[in-house]
Amino acid sequence: MHEEHHLETAFQRCGEEALFPFGAVAPPIFQTSLFEAETLRDRYDHGGSQRFHYSRASNPTLELAEKKLAVLEGTERALCFSSGMGAISSAILTFLSAGDHVICVETVYPPTRELLANWLQRYGITVDFVSGEHLDEFERARKPNTRMVYLESPSSIYFRLQDLGAVAEWARQYGLMTLCDNSWATPLFQNPHALEIDLVLHSASKYLAGHSDLVAGVVAGRAEHLEAIAKTRELLGSTLEPFGAWLLIRGLRTLPLRIERAQRQGLIVAQWLAERPEVAQVNHPGLPTHPQHELAKRQLRGYGSLFSFETYPITAEQAYAFTDALTLFRFGPSWGGYESLLLGWQQGEPDEQGRSPWLFRIYIGLEHPEDLLRDLARAVPHLGAV
Ligand SMILES: Cc1ncc(COP(=O)(O)O)c(C=O)c1O
């Protein structure tokens, strides 16, 4: 009898039901570019019978990672790519043609925005951006040639949400394809496909791989869609290579532990910052002060530990004094690994005293939260009134 397992068990066991060669417990890496046929006759007469041919198309290590990701997202199939942008661009390019129109959320990951707004213009594809917070914006942006709706919930700088089920239902009545970047929540905290979103996208470089040592991407969805995207991936060559797939499998083994801990300490730090007089606003969907907190509670089962906060008007010198005083935060893009990170941007033009609000994006990693708070407590006073 087939036993039903919890998700945490099911995705780890998936693909590992059979013994690996020699009883190895960790999966082997099939670090091979090609797969031979037993005979040439085999290859040509029974072309379809050979499972693997060339690792740009697929590879057993890659397939194992993909099986686990499909279980995690609750989809028929998943595909892995050499980056999140590889996944996003392949998914978009598979379903758009010259003359098509896309509706996209304005707070989307900037390179995705650049791809849709600038790069695809060369192919006669147009895009309109909406805040994504109200369903009627989508209706107003819709045109006779609209083909696709691109979502990212929550978005990764301002942490705005879209009501995924409502947008999917609206899109379905016009036959529009829906895509959602789910990197922030991970499949453990949100499954857009269960809310009828067609394609779920991930930068696996973040929480999924989880150790700041891999760039990878994922698309998950229905088999029919994924078959078409696999063809694009093979043609454009953005397949994840076997060692990358192995690192991803290794990272996934601790995903439930890492994401639980990250969510807990992310909330601790967000709440602490929200109470500081130097901080004007914290953008974290898990805080009751977030304008979409009710939607967040309904749609998410947990929270990522990446969020942002805004200051009152300060000088650039104050912003740098704050970051100079931090000892446990690295200053860099990306997120999802062990180490806590920070990035900051001046908001708008400075006033005559050279002051303007700043937005800091903060990623809470796996250091002890008391150490992180002590570090922040030393630095945050620099952001206060002088
Ligand atoms: C929300 C989001 N989506 C997609 C990407 C792109 O992923 P990658 O860097 O793996 O190409 C990123 C990367 O920073 C991201 O933050």
The ligand as an SDF file (V2000), in Angstrom:
LIG
                    3D

 16 16  0  0  0  0  0  0  0  0999 V2000
   13.1440   37.3980   -6.8580 C   0  0  0  0  0  0  0  0  0  0  0  0
   14.2120   36.9490   -7.7860 C   0  0  0  0  0  0  0  0  0  0  0  0
   13.8710   36.3030   -8.9080 N   0  0  0  0  0  0  0  0  0  0  0  0
   14.7930   35.8920   -9.7850 C   0  0  0  0  0  0  0  0  0  0  0  0
   16.1320   36.1200   -9.5850 C   0  0  0  0  0  0  0  0  0  0  0  0
   17.1140   35.6800  -10.6300 C   0  0  0  0  0  0  0  0  0  0  0  0
   17.7830   34.5550  -10.2320 O   0  0  0  0  0  0  0  0  0  0  0  0
   19.3030   34.2110  -10.6520 P   0  0  0  0  0  0  0  0  0  0  0  0
   20.1670   35.2540  -10.0210 O   0  0  0  0  0  0  0  0  0  0  0  0
   19.4870   32.8350  -10.1020 O   0  0  0  0  0  0  0  0  0  0  0  0
   19.3650   34.2640  -12.1370 O   0  0  0  0  0  0  0  0  0  0  0  0
   16.5540   36.7490   -8.4220 C   0  0  0  0  0  0  0  0  0  0  0  0
   17.9940   36.9240   -8.1790 C   0  0  0  0  0  0  0  0  0  0  0  0
   18.4590   37.7440   -7.4480 O   0  0  0  0  0  0  0  0  0  0  0  0
   15.5750   37.2010   -7.4940 C   0  0  0  0  0  0  0  0  0  0  0  0
   15.9140   37.8670   -6.3780 O   0  0  0  0  0  0  0  0  0  0  0  0
  1  2  1  0
  2  3  1  0
  2 15  2  0
  3  4  2  0
  4  5  1  0
  5  6  1  0
  5 12  2  0
  6  7  1  0
  7  8  1  0
  8  9  2  0
  8 10  1  0
  8 11  1  0
 12 13  1  0
 12 15  1  0
 13 14  2  0
 15 16  1  0
M  END
$$$$
